[in-house]
Amino acid sequence: MQPSEHTPHDSRLTESRLQSIIQEHLPSVVAEKEFRALYSLLDDTDETVCLAVRQKLKSYGGAIAPCLRTIERMETNEHVRQSLRMVAQSFRQDALFELVDMIKGTSADKNDIDLEAAMMLLSRFGYPETDSAMIGKALDAIALRVHALFMKAQQHNELGLLLSVNQAFFEEAQFAGAEDEAYHHPDNSYAHALFKSKRGIPISLCTLYLLVAERVGVGLYGVGMPAHFIVYNPELDIFIDTFNKGAFLSREDCKRFIQGAGFTYEPSMLDRVPNIAILLRMIRNLIFAYSKSNDDWEVAALQEISAAILETMNEEEG
C-alpha cells in the first residue's frame, strides 16, 4: 500500500495539494512556515484560537485572497472552509465600506465621484487582491499607445484621436464583449478579471474606455440607454458602442436600438449619466449576476451597499 498523503487532520488537504497552492498563490511577503502554522490551527474548535488565526490571515492584506480562495475550494473540512470564507468576506465588506466612505468624502463642488477609484474598490469586492496601481499602469500603457498611433495617423483631429483610441483598446489590447453563455458572470464587471479575460459587459467596457479616453484628452461621457450602455463624444456628436468593438452610432441608430428592445424612445434616454449612476448600475448588474447563481451573501452585501449609497446621495441633495 502507498503511504497516505494526508496531513494529521483526516479531512484536510493533502500535503502535495497544499504545497502546490502555496507555491502558486502565497504572496512572497508571507512566510510559508507561519502560514502553514496558521492553516494547521484553522480546524481548532476553540473560537478564540480561530478568531486569532482569522485576524492574522486578514493582516496579510488582500494579496492573500487567491491562496485562501483556492484552499477553500479544495478543502473538505467544513469548519476550515467557513473560517476561510469569513476572512474573504471581511476583505470584501471592507472594500464596500471604503466605497461608501469615498462617496461620502466626495466634496460637494466636484458633484461626482472618481470613476476609476470607484471601479477599483468595486473590483476588490470580487477580488480583494485587485492591484489598483497595476491596473492604472495598464490603462496608462494603452493611453501611451493611443498617443503613438495618433502621431502616425492621417487625421490629427478629434476623429483621428478617437479612431486611435479604438485601435489601441479593441484591436491591440483586444477588449471585446463577453460571449453569450458567459455574459452574466460577475467577472465581467470586475476590473481585475477584465484585464485577464479582456471580456466584459457594455458598462464595464465603457468604464475602461472612458478611463483611457480621459488619459488622452478625449471628452466622452456615459449614456445609460435601456438594456445597453454606450459612450458619447459631444464634439463629434457620435455615440460609441464598446460592446461591439467601438462601432460608431448616430442618434437615429440609438433610437432604433431602443425601440427594437421594446421601449418607447425618449430623448432623455441619451442624456449624460453621472459617474455615481454608472457605479450604481454596475452594482445592480452584479446583484443580478449573483442572484442567478444563488450567491445569497453577495446579493445581500451589494443590496445593502446600494441602499447606503442612495441614502448618502439623498442626504447630500437634502
C-alpha positions as a Markdown table, in Angstrom:
| # | Residue | x | y | z |
|---|---|---|---|---|
| 1 | Met | 0.0 | 0.0 | 0.0 |
| 2 | Gln | 1.1 | 3.5 | -0.7 |
| 3 | Pro | 1.6 | 5.7 | 2.4 |
| 4 | Ser | -1.2 | 8.3 | 3.0 |
| 5 | Glu | -0.5 | 11.8 | 1.6 |
| 6 | His | -2.9 | 13.3 | 4.1 |
| 7 | Thr | -1.8 | 15.6 | 6.9 |
| 8 | Pro | -2.6 | 14.5 | 10.5 |
| 9 | His | -6.1 | 16.1 | 10.1 |
| 10 | Asp | -8.0 | 13.3 | 8.2 |
| 11 | Ser | -10.3 | 15.7 | 6.2 |
| 12 | Arg | -7.7 | 18.3 | 5.4 |
| 13 | Leu | -5.9 | 19.0 | 2.1 |
| 14 | Thr | -3.2 | 16.5 | 1.1 |
| 15 | Glu | 0.4 | 17.8 | 1.6 |
| 16 | Ser | 1.0 | 17.8 | -2.1 |
| 17 | Arg | -2.0 | 19.9 | -2.9 |
| 18 | Leu | -1.3 | 22.4 | -0.1 |
| 19 | Gln | 2.3 | 22.7 | -1.3 |
| 20 | Ser | 1.1 | 23.3 | -4.8 |
| 21 | Ile | -1.3 | 26.1 | -3.7 |
| 22 | Ile | 1.4 | 27.7 | -1.5 |
| 23 | Gln | 3.9 | 27.7 | -4.4 |
| 24 | Glu | 1.4 | 29.2 | -6.8 |
| 25 | His | -0.6 | 31.6 | -4.7 |
| 26 | Leu | 1.2 | 32.5 | -1.4 |
| 27 | Pro | 2.4 | 36.1 | -1.5 |
| 28 | Ser | 6.2 | 36.4 | -1.2 |
| 29 | Val | 5.9 | 38.7 | 1.8 |
| 30 | Val | 4.2 | 35.9 | 3.8 |
| 31 | Ala | 6.5 | 33.3 | 5.4 |
| 32 | Glu | 5.5 | 29.8 | 4.4 |
| 33 | Lys | 6.2 | 28.3 | 7.8 |
| 34 | Glu | 4.0 | 30.9 | 9.5 |
| 35 | Phe | 1.2 | 30.3 | 7.0 |
| 36 | Arg | 1.4 | 26.6 | 7.5 |
| 37 | Ala | 1.1 | 27.0 | 11.2 |
| 38 | Leu | -2.0 | 29.2 | 10.9 |
| 39 | Tyr | -3.5 | 26.7 | 8.4 |
| 40 | Ser | -3.0 | 23.9 | 10.9 |
| 41 | Leu | -5.0 | 25.8 | 13.5 |
| 42 | Leu | -8.0 | 26.5 | 11.3 |
| 43 | Asp | -9.9 | 23.5 | 12.5 |
| 44 | Asp | -9.4 | 24.2 | 16.2 |
| 45 | Thr | -12.8 | 24.1 | 17.9 |
| 46 | Asp | -11.7 | 26.9 | 20.3 |
| 47 | Glu | -13.3 | 30.0 | 18.8 |
| 48 | Thr | -10.7 | 32.3 | 20.5 |
| 49 | Val | -8.0 | 30.4 | 18.6 |
| 50 | Cys | -9.9 | 30.6 | 15.3 |
| 51 | Leu | -10.6 | 34.3 | 15.7 |
| 52 | Ala | -6.9 | 35.0 | 16.3 |
| 53 | Val | -6.0 | 32.9 | 13.2 |
| 54 | Arg | -8.5 | 34.8 | 11.1 |
| 55 | Gln | -7.2 | 38.1 | 12.3 |
| 56 | Lys | -3.7 | 37.2 | 11.5 |
| 57 | Leu | -4.7 | 36.0 | 8.0 |
| 58 | Lys | -6.6 | 39.2 | 7.5 |
| 59 | Ser | -3.5 | 41.2 | 8.5 |
| 60 | Tyr | -1.7 | 39.9 | 5.3 |
| 61 | Gly | -4.0 | 42.1 | 3.2 |
| 62 | Gly | -5.9 | 41.3 | 0.0 |
| 63 | Ala | -2.9 | 39.7 | -1.7 |
| 64 | Ile | -3.5 | 36.6 | 0.4 |
| 65 | Ala | -7.0 | 36.1 | -1.1 |
| 66 | Pro | -6.1 | 33.9 | -4.0 |
| 67 | Cys | -4.4 | 31.5 | -1.7 |
| 68 | Leu | -7.3 | 31.3 | 0.8 |
| 69 | Arg | -9.8 | 31.1 | -2.1 |
| 70 | Thr | -8.0 | 28.1 | -3.7 |
| 71 | Ile | -7.7 | 26.3 | -0.4 |
| 72 | Glu | -11.4 | 26.8 | 0.4 |
| 73 | Arg | -12.4 | 25.4 | -2.9 |
| 74 | Met | -10.4 | 22.2 | -2.3 |
| 75 | Glu | -10.8 | 21.9 | 1.4 |
| 76 | Thr | -13.2 | 19.2 | 2.7 |
| 77 | Asn | -13.3 | 20.3 | 6.4 |
| 78 | Glu | -16.4 | 22.5 | 6.6 |
| 79 | His | -15.1 | 24.3 | 9.8 |
| 80 | Val | -12.0 | 25.3 | 8.0 |
| 81 | Arg | -13.9 | 26.4 | 4.9 |
| 82 | Gln | -16.2 | 28.5 | 7.0 |
| 83 | Ser | -13.2 | 30.3 | 8.6 |
| 84 | Leu | -11.6 | 30.9 | 5.2 |
| 85 | Arg | -14.9 | 32.3 | 3.9 |
| 86 | Met | -15.1 | 34.6 | 6.9 |
| 87 | Val | -11.7 | 36.1 | 6.1 |
| 88 | Ala | -12.6 | 36.5 | 2.5 |
| 89 | Gln | -15.9 | 38.2 | 3.3 |
| 90 | Ser | -14.2 | 40.6 | 5.7 |
| 91 | Phe | -11.9 | 41.7 | 2.9 |
| 92 | Arg | -14.9 | 42.1 | 0.6 |
| 93 | Gln | -17.0 | 44.0 | 3.0 |
| 94 | Asp | -14.1 | 46.4 | 3.8 |
| 95 | Ala | -14.0 | 47.3 | 0.1 |
| 96 | Leu | -17.7 | 48.2 | 0.1 |
| 97 | Phe | -17.3 | 50.2 | 3.3 |
| 98 | Glu | -14.4 | 52.1 | 1.7 |
| 99 | Leu | -16.6 | 52.7 | -1.4 |
| 100 | Val | -19.3 | 54.4 | 0.7 |
| 101 | Asp | -16.7 | 56.4 | 2.6 |
| 102 | Met | -15.2 | 57.6 | -0.7 |
| 103 | Ile | -18.7 | 58.7 | -1.8 |
| 104 | Lys | -19.4 | 60.5 | 1.4 |
| 105 | Gly | -16.0 | 62.2 | 1.2 |
| 106 | Thr | -16.5 | 63.5 | -2.3 |
| 107 | Ser | -16.6 | 67.3 | -2.0 |
| 108 | Ala | -19.8 | 69.0 | -3.0 |
| 109 | Asp | -18.1 | 71.2 | -5.5 |
| 110 | Lys | -16.9 | 68.1 | -7.5 |
| 111 | Asn | -20.5 | 67.0 | -8.0 |
| 112 | Asp | -19.4 | 63.4 | -8.9 |
| 113 | Ile | -17.2 | 60.6 | -7.8 |
| 114 | Asp | -13.9 | 59.4 | -9.1 |
| 115 | Leu | -14.9 | 56.7 | -11.5 |
| 116 | Glu | -11.6 | 54.9 | -11.6 |
| 117 | Ala | -11.3 | 54.8 | -7.8 |
| 118 | Ala | -14.9 | 53.5 | -7.5 |
| 119 | Met | -14.3 | 50.8 | -10.1 |
| 120 | Met | -11.2 | 49.6 | -8.3 |
| 121 | Leu | -13.0 | 49.4 | -4.9 |
| 122 | Leu | -15.9 | 47.5 | -6.5 |
| 123 | Ser | -13.3 | 45.1 | -8.1 |
| 124 | Arg | -11.9 | 44.5 | -4.6 |
| 125 | Phe | -15.3 | 43.2 | -3.6 |
| 126 | Gly | -15.0 | 40.4 | -6.2 |
| 127 | Tyr | -11.2 | 40.1 | -6.0 |
| 128 | Pro | -9.6 | 41.5 | -2.8 |
| 129 | Glu | -6.2 | 41.1 | -4.4 |
| 130 | Thr | -7.1 | 43.8 | -7.0 |
| 131 | Asp | -4.0 | 45.9 | -7.6 |
| 132 | Ser | -5.2 | 49.4 | -8.4 |
| 133 | Ala | -1.7 | 50.7 | -9.2 |
| 134 | Met | -1.1 | 47.9 | -11.7 |
| 135 | Ile | -4.4 | 48.4 | -13.4 |
| 136 | Gly | -3.7 | 52.1 | -13.5 |
| 137 | Lys | -0.4 | 51.4 | -15.2 |
| 138 | Ala | -2.1 | 49.1 | -17.7 |
| 139 | Leu | -4.5 | 51.9 | -18.6 |
| 140 | Asp | -1.6 | 54.3 | -18.9 |
| 141 | Ala | 0.1 | 51.9 | -21.3 |
| 142 | Ile | -3.0 | 51.8 | -23.5 |
| 143 | Ala | -3.1 | 55.6 | -23.4 |
| 144 | Leu | 0.5 | 55.9 | -24.4 |
| 145 | Arg | -0.2 | 53.6 | -27.3 |
| 146 | Val | -3.1 | 55.8 | -28.3 |
| 147 | His | -0.7 | 58.8 | -28.5 |
| 148 | Ala | 1.8 | 56.8 | -30.6 |
| 149 | Leu | -1.0 | 55.8 | -33.0 |
| 150 | Phe | -2.3 | 59.3 | -33.2 |
| 151 | Met | 1.1 | 60.7 | -34.1 |
| 152 | Lys | 1.2 | 58.4 | -37.1 |
| 153 | Ala | -2.5 | 59.0 | -38.1 |
| 154 | Gln | -3.5 | 60.8 | -41.2 |
| 155 | Gln | -6.1 | 62.9 | -39.3 |
| 156 | His | -4.8 | 65.0 | -36.5 |
| 157 | Asn | -8.2 | 66.0 | -35.1 |
| 158 | Glu | -10.8 | 64.7 | -32.7 |
| 159 | Leu | -11.9 | 61.9 | -35.1 |
| 160 | Gly | -8.3 | 60.8 | -35.6 |
| 161 | Leu | -7.8 | 60.6 | -31.9 |
| 162 | Leu | -11.0 | 58.7 | -31.3 |
| 163 | Leu | -10.0 | 56.2 | -34.0 |
| 164 | Ser | -6.6 | 55.8 | -32.3 |
| 165 | Val | -8.4 | 55.0 | -29.0 |
| 166 | Asn | -10.4 | 52.4 | -30.8 |
| 167 | Gln | -7.4 | 50.8 | -32.4 |
| 168 | Ala | -5.4 | 50.7 | -29.1 |
| 169 | Phe | -8.3 | 49.5 | -27.0 |
| 170 | Phe | -10.1 | 47.0 | -29.3 |
| 171 | Glu | -7.6 | 45.9 | -31.9 |
| 172 | Glu | -4.4 | 45.9 | -29.8 |
| 173 | Ala | -5.5 | 45.4 | -26.2 |
| 174 | Gln | -8.2 | 43.2 | -27.6 |
| 175 | Phe | -11.1 | 44.2 | -25.3 |
| 176 | Ala | -14.4 | 42.8 | -26.5 |
| 177 | Gly | -17.9 | 41.9 | -25.4 |
| 178 | Ala | -18.5 | 38.8 | -23.3 |
| 179 | Glu | -19.8 | 35.7 | -25.0 |
| 180 | Asp | -23.5 | 34.9 | -24.6 |
| 181 | Glu | -23.0 | 31.9 | -22.3 |
| 182 | Ala | -20.7 | 33.9 | -20.0 |
| 183 | Tyr | -22.5 | 37.3 | -20.3 |
| 184 | His | -24.0 | 37.3 | -16.8 |
| 185 | His | -20.9 | 36.1 | -15.0 |
| 186 | Pro | -19.8 | 38.6 | -12.2 |
| 187 | Asp | -16.2 | 38.6 | -13.5 |
| 188 | Asn | -17.4 | 40.7 | -16.5 |
| 189 | Ser | -17.9 | 43.6 | -14.0 |
| 190 | Tyr | -14.6 | 43.5 | -12.1 |
| 191 | Ala | -11.5 | 45.3 | -13.4 |
| 192 | His | -9.2 | 42.6 | -12.0 |
| 193 | Ala | -10.9 | 39.9 | -14.1 |
| 194 | Leu | -11.4 | 42.2 | -17.1 |
| 195 | Phe | -7.7 | 42.7 | -17.6 |
| 196 | Lys | -7.2 | 39.0 | -17.6 |
| 197 | Ser | -10.0 | 37.9 | -19.8 |
| 198 | Lys | -10.3 | 41.1 | -21.9 |
| 199 | Arg | -14.1 | 40.4 | -22.0 |
| 200 | Gly | -16.8 | 42.4 | -20.3 |
| 201 | Ile | -20.4 | 43.6 | -20.5 |
| 202 | Pro | -21.2 | 47.0 | -22.0 |
| 203 | Ile | -21.0 | 49.2 | -18.9 |
| 204 | Ser | -17.7 | 47.7 | -17.7 |
| 205 | Leu | -16.1 | 48.1 | -21.1 |
| 206 | Cys | -17.4 | 51.6 | -21.4 |
| 207 | Thr | -15.9 | 52.4 | -18.0 |
| 208 | Leu | -12.4 | 51.3 | -19.0 |
| 209 | Tyr | -12.8 | 53.0 | -22.4 |
| 210 | Leu | -13.8 | 56.3 | -20.6 |
| 211 | Leu | -10.7 | 56.0 | -18.3 |
| 212 | Val | -8.4 | 55.6 | -21.4 |
| 213 | Ala | -10.1 | 58.4 | -23.2 |
| 214 | Glu | -9.7 | 60.7 | -20.2 |
| 215 | Arg | -6.0 | 60.0 | -20.2 |
| 216 | Val | -5.6 | 61.1 | -23.8 |
| 217 | Gly | -7.9 | 64.2 | -23.6 |
| 218 | Val | -10.9 | 62.8 | -25.4 |
| 219 | Gly | -14.1 | 64.3 | -23.9 |
| 220 | Leu | -16.6 | 61.5 | -23.5 |
| 221 | Tyr | -19.4 | 60.6 | -21.1 |
| 222 | Gly | -21.5 | 57.6 | -20.3 |
| 223 | Val | -25.0 | 57.1 | -21.7 |
| 224 | Gly | -27.3 | 54.6 | -19.9 |
| 225 | Met | -29.8 | 53.5 | -22.6 |
| 226 | Pro | -32.4 | 50.9 | -21.6 |
| 227 | Ala | -30.8 | 47.5 | -21.8 |
| 228 | His | -27.5 | 48.8 | -23.1 |
| 229 | Phe | -24.7 | 51.2 | -22.1 |
| 230 | Ile | -22.7 | 53.3 | -24.5 |
| 231 | Val | -20.5 | 56.4 | -24.5 |
| 232 | Tyr | -20.9 | 59.7 | -26.3 |
| 233 | Asn | -18.5 | 62.2 | -27.9 |
| 234 | Pro | -20.2 | 65.6 | -27.8 |
| 235 | Glu | -17.7 | 67.3 | -30.1 |
| 236 | Leu | -18.3 | 64.8 | -32.9 |
| 237 | Asp | -21.9 | 64.0 | -31.9 |
| 238 | Ile | -21.0 | 60.3 | -32.1 |
| 239 | Phe | -22.1 | 57.5 | -29.8 |
| 240 | Ile | -19.6 | 54.6 | -29.3 |
| 241 | Asp | -20.7 | 51.0 | -28.7 |
| 242 | Thr | -17.8 | 49.5 | -26.8 |
| 243 | Phe | -19.5 | 46.1 | -26.6 |
| 244 | Asn | -19.3 | 46.0 | -30.4 |
| 245 | Lys | -15.7 | 46.9 | -30.8 |
| 246 | Gly | -16.2 | 50.7 | -30.8 |
| 247 | Ala | -18.8 | 50.9 | -33.5 |
| 248 | Phe | -20.0 | 54.5 | -34.2 |
| 249 | Leu | -23.7 | 55.1 | -33.8 |
| 250 | Ser | -25.9 | 58.1 | -34.7 |
| 251 | Arg | -28.8 | 59.3 | -32.6 |
| 252 | Glu | -31.1 | 57.6 | -35.1 |
| 253 | Asp | -29.2 | 54.3 | -34.6 |
| 254 | Cys | -29.7 | 54.6 | -30.8 |
| 255 | Lys | -33.4 | 55.3 | -31.3 |
| 256 | Arg | -33.8 | 52.2 | -33.4 |
| 257 | Phe | -32.0 | 50.1 | -30.9 |
| 258 | Ile | -34.2 | 51.3 | -28.0 |
| 259 | Gln | -37.4 | 50.8 | -30.0 |
| 260 | Gly | -36.1 | 47.3 | -31.1 |
| 261 | Ala | -35.6 | 46.4 | -27.5 |
| 262 | Gly | -39.3 | 47.1 | -26.8 |
| 263 | Phe | -39.0 | 50.6 | -25.2 |
| 264 | Thr | -40.7 | 53.8 | -26.1 |
| 265 | Tyr | -38.0 | 56.2 | -27.2 |
| 266 | Glu | -37.5 | 59.4 | -25.2 |
| 267 | Pro | -34.7 | 61.9 | -26.0 |
| 268 | Ser | -33.7 | 61.8 | -22.3 |
| 269 | Met | -32.6 | 58.2 | -22.8 |
| 270 | Leu | -29.5 | 59.5 | -24.5 |
| 271 | Asp | -28.6 | 62.0 | -21.7 |
| 272 | Arg | -25.4 | 62.0 | -19.9 |
| 273 | Val | -25.3 | 59.9 | -16.7 |
| 274 | Pro | -23.0 | 60.8 | -13.8 |
| 275 | Asn | -20.3 | 58.5 | -12.5 |
| 276 | Ile | -22.3 | 57.7 | -9.4 |
| 277 | Ala | -25.1 | 56.4 | -11.6 |
| 278 | Ile | -22.6 | 54.3 | -13.6 |
| 279 | Leu | -21.4 | 52.8 | -10.3 |
| 280 | Leu | -25.0 | 52.0 | -9.1 |
| 281 | Arg | -25.8 | 50.4 | -12.4 |
| 282 | Met | -22.7 | 48.2 | -12.2 |
| 283 | Ile | -23.8 | 47.2 | -8.7 |
| 284 | Arg | -27.3 | 46.3 | -9.9 |
| 285 | Asn | -25.7 | 44.2 | -12.7 |
| 286 | Leu | -23.7 | 42.3 | -10.1 |
| 287 | Ile | -26.7 | 41.7 | -7.9 |
| 288 | Phe | -28.5 | 40.2 | -10.9 |
| 289 | Ala | -25.4 | 38.1 | -11.8 |
| 290 | Tyr | -25.0 | 36.7 | -8.3 |
| 291 | Ser | -28.8 | 36.1 | -7.9 |
| 292 | Lys | -28.7 | 33.8 | -11.0 |
| 293 | Ser | -26.1 | 31.6 | -9.2 |
| 294 | Asn | -27.8 | 31.8 | -5.8 |
| 295 | Asp | -24.9 | 33.6 | -4.2 |
| 296 | Asp | -27.1 | 35.0 | -1.4 |
| 297 | Trp | -24.3 | 36.6 | 0.7 |
| 298 | Glu | -23.0 | 38.6 | -2.3 |
| 299 | Val | -26.5 | 39.7 | -3.2 |
| 300 | Ala | -27.3 | 40.8 | 0.3 |
| 301 | Ala | -24.0 | 42.7 | 0.7 |
| 302 | Leu | -24.4 | 44.5 | -2.6 |
| 303 | Gln | -28.0 | 45.4 | -1.9 |
| 304 | Glu | -27.1 | 46.8 | 1.4 |
| 305 | Ile | -24.3 | 48.9 | -0.1 |
| 306 | Ser | -26.5 | 50.1 | -2.9 |
| 307 | Ala | -29.1 | 51.3 | -0.4 |
| 308 | Ala | -26.3 | 53.0 | 1.6 |
| 309 | Ile | -25.1 | 54.9 | -1.5 |
| 310 | Leu | -28.6 | 56.0 | -2.4 |
| 311 | Glu | -29.1 | 57.2 | 1.2 |
| 312 | Thr | -25.9 | 59.2 | 1.1 |
| 313 | Met | -26.9 | 60.8 | -2.2 |
| 314 | Asn | -30.3 | 61.7 | -0.8 |
| 315 | Glu | -28.6 | 63.3 | 2.3 |
| 316 | Glu | -26.4 | 65.4 | 0.1 |
| 317 | Glu | -29.3 | 66.5 | -2.1 |
| 318 | Gly | -31.3 | 67.4 | 1.1 |
